Amino acid sequence: MRYTHNCPIVNAFVNLNTSAAFQVNPIPTDDFSKVLKSSATGGDSQLKGLVNDGNVDEAAQMAYSILTAVEDADVGNDDKQAVRDPL
């Protein structure tokens, strides 16, 4: 997929409107479920780190993002359930 993002740059000396294009390669389905699982589960997961640091708002946002990604992902129900269960 190719995305273009317009980024206005405004300051006291210049007013520019520039754009940047970048290529995004989707994560393969097998790797995608592994990424989601590792983000949500395990002793050193990002989610657990946020909770342990007291960043409850960020942890809730991350959990919601993971659940949304799982629901939209083209992976099997077993993989979806494996990510949902710990959350």
WOKAHU-V515141 format. One record per residue. N is the residue number from 1. RES is the residue in one small letter. PSI is psi in whole degrees, -180 to 180 (999 if undefined). D_LAST is the distance of its C-alpha to the last C-alpha in whole Angstrom. Layout:
N,RES,PSI,D_LAST + N,RES,PSI,D_LAST
//
This chain:
1,m,145,30 + 2,r,129,32 + 3,y,145,31 + 4,t,133,34 + 5,h,124,33 + 6,n,133,36 + 7,c,102,36 + 8,p,137,39 + 9,i,116,40 + 10,v,130,42 + 11,n,-171,44 + 12,a,-20,48 + 13,f,-24,49 + 14,v,150,48 + 15,n,103,46 + 16,l,150,44 + 17,n,111,42 + 18,t,163,41 + 19,s,152,38 + 20,a,135,36 + 21,a,141,35 + 22,f,154,33 + 23,q,133,32 + 24,v,121,28 + 25,n,128,27 + 26,p,150,24 + 27,i,132,22 + 28,p,148,23 + 29,t,-46,21 + 30,d,-43,20 + 31,d,-33,19 + 32,f,-47,17 + 33,s,-34,14 + 34,k,-41,15 + 35,v,-45,15 + 36,l,-43,11 + 37,k,-45,10 + 38,s,-27,12 + 39,s,-29,11 + 40,a,-24,7 + 41,t,167,8 + 42,g,159,11 + 43,g,-28,14 + 44,d,27,15 + 45,s,154,12 + 46,q,-41,13 + 47,l,-47,9 + 48,k,-38,10 + 49,g,-41,14 + 50,l,-44,13 + 51,v,-46,12 + 52,n,-30,15 + 53,d,-2,17 + 54,g,12,17 + 55,n,68,16 + 56,v,-40,13 + 57,d,-45,15 + 58,e,-38,14 + 59,a,-42,11 + 60,a,-41,10 + 61,q,-41,12 + 62,m,-43,10 + 63,a,-43,7 + 64,y,-42,9 + 65,s,-41,11 + 66,i,-46,9 + 67,l,-40,8 + 68,t,-44,12 + 69,a,-39,13 + 70,v,-44,12 + 71,e,-37,13 + 72,d,-12,17 + 73,a,150,17 + 74,d,66,19 + 75,v,164,18 + 76,g,162,18 + 77,n,-34,16 + 78,d,-42,15 + 79,d,-40,14 + 80,k,-45,11 + 81,q,-36,10 + 82,a,-30,10 + 83,v,-39,7 + 84,r,-42,5 + 85,d,-50,5 + 86,p,-23,4 + 87,l,999,0
//
